[in-house]
Amino acid sequence: MSASEPRTPVPGNTVRTSGRPIAVLTGPTGTGKSDIALQLAREFPIEIVSVDSAQVYRGLDIGSAKPDAATRAAVRHHLLDLVDASAVYSAGQFVRDATDAIADIESRGRIPLLVGGTMLYLRALITGLATLPQGSESVRTEIDADAARLGWPAMHERLAKVDPAAAARIHPNDAQRIQRALEVHAVEGRPISELQRVTAPMLARPFLVTALVPSDRARLHAALARRFETMMAAGLLEEVRTLFERGDLTPESPAIRAVGYRQLWSHVSGSVSLETAREAAVAATRQLAKRQMTWLRSMPNIRTFDPYDAQGFVGVRESLITAFYPL
C-alpha cells in the first residue's frame, strides 16, 4: 500500500474504542512530528492532542511552535492555550486534561492522536502518577522564605539530606521541583521519591507509541539551529519581550523556563548580549533533544523510525494504522 493510498476502514471498528490502543507520535524536538500528524489528518479522522509543556501556555506561540489559526481550523487541536503564562501546569493536570480530551474526541467518533515531545507528560499518562499529599501554602511560604535568604542551591542541599534520590535527579536551580519535594517531605514525613514508586495509570488503555528518532545527530543539530533562526525571524524575541514587560513573570516562572524563552529572557532583562542568548538557546535545544532521546531509549514497546529516511513517513503511517483501525 502506498503512503498516498487510504486504507479502507474495517467495518464496525471505526468508532470502537474499548480495545483500540491510543496512538502516540513522539520524538525529539524539531523532527517533524507535527508535519507528519497533519499529513495523517488529511487521510484519517484524527484530532491532535498536544503533548507539549510550552504549548499549554497562552502567549508562548512562536517559541513553542504552536500551530497557527489556519492549521487549527483545518485540524482540530486540543490542550493548547490552556493557562496563563503566570500559572503552574503540572503533569497531573495534563493527565486529567488529556484523558478528558481523548474521551471527548472518541465520543464524537473521531480518533485521538497524541503528538509531542514532553516525555514527563507522556510517561505520566502511560504509566500513571503517584498519589501525593495536597500542597500546604504555609509550608511553601516557609520554604520560599528560606530560599530567598539562602538560595535554591542551599535548599537543594537540604533536600539531599532528607531525600537523596530526589535530589540526585533535580537540578540545584530547579526551584519548583525542589520546593515540591521539600513540601511533600514536610507534609507527609516521607520522601517524595519513595511515594513516586507507586503509580497507577488514570487511563486503563493500551498505548501504541511511535517515535521519530534521527540517526544523524549532526543533521538534527543543524536543523535545530535553522529552526531557531526561523523562529527569531518570525518574532520570537518580540514575543519574549512582551512577556517580560508584563511585569508578573520571572525567570523561575514555569512558562519562562521553556527552552528558548529562558535564554532570550536573559537578553531582554539586560543580563547578556543577544548573540550570547542565541547561542545559549540553540545549545539548550540540542540538550533538550538529547534528553528526549534518552527518555525514548528507556521506554518499552515503542516503534522508532528515522525522520530523515525517505520511507520514514510510510513506516509511521503503517505503524499508527493499527491504532486507528485495529483488526
C-alpha positions in Angstrom: 0.0 0.0 0.0 1.5 3.4 -0.9 1.6 6.3 1.5 -1.0 8.2 -0.5 -3.4 5.3 -0.7 -6.0 5.5 2.1 -6.8 2.3 3.9 -10.4 1.2 3.9 -11.7 1.3 7.4 -12.6 -2.1 8.9 -16.4 -2.2 9.2 -17.5 -1.7 12.8 -14.1 -0.7 14.0 -14.1 3.0 13.1 -15.7 4.2 16.3 -15.0 1.3 18.6 -12.8 2.5 21.4 -12.7 -0.2 24.2 -10.0 -2.3 22.6 -8.3 0.3 20.4 -4.9 1.4 21.6 -4.3 5.2 21.9 -1.9 6.4 19.2 1.1 8.5 20.2 3.6 10.2 17.9 6.6 11.4 19.8 10.3 12.1 19.4 12.9 14.8 20.0 12.1 18.4 19.2 12.5 19.5 15.6 12.0 16.1 13.9 8.8 16.9 12.1 6.2 15.3 14.4 3.5 18.0 13.7 4.0 17.9 10.0 3.5 14.1 9.9 0.5 14.4 12.1 -1.1 16.9 9.8 -0.4 14.7 6.8 -2.1 11.8 8.6 -5.1 14.0 9.4 -5.7 14.5 5.7 -6.3 10.8 5.4 -7.8 9.7 8.8 -10.5 11.3 11.0 -7.9 12.5 13.5 -7.9 15.2 16.1 -4.5 16.1 17.6 -3.9 16.1 21.4 -0.8 18.2 22.1 1.8 16.7 24.5 3.9 19.8 24.9 4.5 21.6 28.2 5.1 25.0 26.5 2.0 25.0 24.2 -0.4 24.8 27.2 0.6 28.5 27.9 -1.1 31.4 26.3 1.4 33.9 24.8 4.0 31.2 24.1 3.3 30.8 20.4 6.4 31.2 18.2 8.9 29.6 20.5 6.7 26.6 21.2 5.9 26.0 17.5 2.3 26.3 18.3 0.1 25.6 15.3 -1.4 28.8 13.8 -5.1 29.6 13.4 -5.3 28.3 9.9 -3.8 24.9 10.9 -6.1 24.7 13.9 -9.1 25.5 11.7 -8.2 22.7 9.3 -7.4 20.1 12.0 -8.8 20.3 15.5 -6.1 20.5 18.2 -6.5 20.0 22.0 -4.6 21.2 25.0 -3.3 24.4 23.5 -3.6 27.8 25.3 -5.0 26.2 28.5 -3.5 28.6 31.1 -1.9 32.0 31.5 1.9 32.3 31.4 1.9 33.0 35.1 0.3 29.7 36.0 1.8 26.4 37.1 0.7 23.5 35.0 1.6 20.0 36.2 2.0 16.6 34.8 -1.0 15.6 36.9 -3.2 18.3 35.3 -2.0 17.2 31.8 -3.1 13.6 32.6 -6.6 14.8 33.6 -6.9 17.2 30.6 -5.6 14.6 28.1 -7.9 11.9 29.5 -10.9 14.3 29.1 -9.8 15.3 25.5 -9.5 11.6 24.5 -12.9 10.8 25.8 -14.4 13.9 24.0 -12.8 13.0 20.7 -13.9 9.4 20.8 -17.4 10.3 21.9 -17.8 12.1 18.5 -16.5 9.1 16.5 -13.1 10.7 15.9 -9.6 9.3 16.6 -7.2 11.0 19.1 -3.5 11.2 18.1 -1.2 12.4 20.9 1.6 14.4 19.4 4.6 16.0 21.2 7.8 15.5 23.0 7.2 16.3 26.7 8.3 13.0 27.9 7.3 13.6 31.5 3.7 14.2 30.4 3.8 11.1 28.2 5.2 8.8 30.9 2.7 10.2 33.4 -0.2 9.4 31.1 1.0 5.9 30.2 2.4 4.6 33.5 0.4 6.8 35.9 1.3 9.2 38.7 1.9 8.6 42.3 -0.7 9.8 44.9 1.0 12.7 46.6 -0.3 14.8 49.5 -2.2 18.1 49.0 0.0 21.1 49.0 0.4 23.3 52.0 0.6 27.1 51.4 2.1 27.7 54.8 4.9 25.1 54.2 5.6 26.6 50.7 5.8 30.1 52.2 8.3 28.9 54.7 10.4 27.1 52.1 10.3 30.2 49.8 11.4 32.4 52.7 14.3 30.2 53.4 15.2 30.1 49.7 15.1 33.9 49.4 17.6 34.0 52.3 19.8 31.1 51.4 19.3 30.5 47.7 17.9 27.4 45.9 21.2 25.5 45.8 21.2 25.6 49.6 17.7 24.3 49.6 18.8 21.6 47.2 21.4 20.6 49.8 18.7 20.4 52.4 16.7 18.2 50.1 19.7 15.9 49.6 19.8 15.2 53.4 16.1 14.1 53.6 15.7 12.6 50.1 19.0 11.9 48.3 17.2 10.0 45.5 15.1 13.1 44.6 18.0 15.5 44.9 20.0 13.4 42.5 17.5 13.9 39.7 16.6 17.5 40.4 18.9 20.4 39.3 20.1 22.7 42.1 18.4 25.7 40.5 15.1 23.9 39.7 13.1 25.9 42.3 9.7 24.4 41.5 10.7 20.8 41.9 12.9 21.4 45.0 10.0 23.3 46.6 7.6 20.5 45.9 9.9 17.7 47.1 10.6 19.6 50.4 6.9 20.3 50.8 5.9 16.7 50.4 8.5 15.6 52.9 7.4 18.2 55.4 3.7 17.4 55.0 3.9 13.6 54.6 7.0 12.8 56.6 8.2 10.6 53.8 10.5 11.2 50.7 8.7 12.1 47.5 11.0 9.6 45.7 9.5 6.8 47.9 5.9 7.9 47.2 6.6 8.1 43.5 7.5 4.5 43.2 3.8 3.5 43.4 1.9 4.6 40.3 -1.3 3.7 38.6 -2.5 5.0 35.2 -5.7 7.0 35.1 -6.4 5.7 31.7 -6.5 1.9 31.6 -5.9 1.6 27.9 -3.1 0.3 25.8 -0.9 2.8 24.0 0.8 2.5 20.6 3.8 4.7 20.8 5.6 5.6 17.5 8.7 7.7 17.8 10.8 9.7 15.3 14.5 9.1 16.3 17.1 10.6 13.9 20.2 8.6 13.2 22.2 11.6 12.0 22.8 13.8 15.1 24.8 16.4 13.1 21.9 16.8 10.7 19.5 17.2 13.6 21.7 19.8 15.3 21.9 21.8 12.0 18.1 21.6 11.7 17.6 22.8 15.2 19.8 25.8 14.6 17.9 26.7 11.4 14.6 26.2 13.2 15.6 28.7 16.0 16.6 31.3 13.4 13.3 30.8 11.7 11.5 31.5 15.0 13.6 34.6 15.5 12.7 35.9 12.1 9.0 35.2 12.9 9.2 37.5 16.0 10.3 35.3 18.9 12.4 38.0 20.5 9.4 40.4 20.5 7.2 37.6 22.0 9.7 37.2 24.9 9.9 41.0 25.3 6.1 41.2 25.6 6.1 38.5 28.3 8.9 40.4 30.1 7.1 43.7 30.0 4.1 42.2 31.7 5.9 42.5 35.0 4.4 39.5 36.7 6.8 36.8 35.4 10.3 35.8 36.4 13.0 33.5 35.1 11.7 30.9 37.5 8.1 31.0 36.2 7.5 27.6 34.6 6.5 29.1 31.3 9.7 31.2 31.1 11.8 28.1 31.8 10.8 26.7 28.4 13.8 26.3 26.1 14.4 29.4 24.0 12.3 31.7 26.3 14.6 31.4 29.3 17.7 32.2 27.2 16.1 35.2 25.4 14.7 36.4 28.7 18.3 36.8 29.9 18.9 39.2 27.0 15.7 41.3 27.3 16.4 41.7 31.1 19.8 43.1 30.2 21.9 40.2 31.5 23.6 39.0 28.3 24.0 40.1 24.7 21.6 38.9 22.0 24.4 36.8 20.4 25.1 35.0 23.7 21.4 34.4 24.2 21.0 33.0 20.7 23.9 30.6 21.2 22.6 29.5 24.6 19.1 28.9 23.2 20.5 26.7 20.4 22.7 24.8 22.8 19.7 24.3 25.2 17.6 23.0 22.3 20.3 20.4 21.4 20.4 19.4 25.1 16.6 19.0 25.2 16.7 16.8 22.1 19.4 14.6 23.7 17.3 14.3 26.9 14.3 13.3 24.9 16.2 10.6 23.1 17.4 9.3 26.4 13.8 9.0 27.6 12.8 7.2 24.5 15.6 4.6 24.9 14.2 3.8 28.3 10.6 3.5 27.1 9.5 -0.1 26.4 7.4 -1.3 23.4 7.9 1.7 21.1 8.3 1.7 17.4 11.0 4.0 16.1 11.5 5.5 12.6 14.2 7.8 11.2 12.7 11.1 10.1 15.5 11.5 7.6 14.7 8.2 5.9 12.8 8.6 2.7 10.4 5.8 3.8 10.0 7.2 7.3 6.5 8.6 6.8 5.3 5.3 5.3 6.6 3.4 8.3 5.0 5.8 10.8 1.7 5.6 8.9 1.6 1.8 8.8 2.6 1.7 12.5 -0.2 4.0 13.6 -2.9 2.4 11.4 -3.2 -0.4 13.9 -4.3 2.2 16.5 -6.6 4.0 14.1 -8.3 0.8 12.8 -7.4 -2.3 14.9 -8.3 -5.6 13.5 
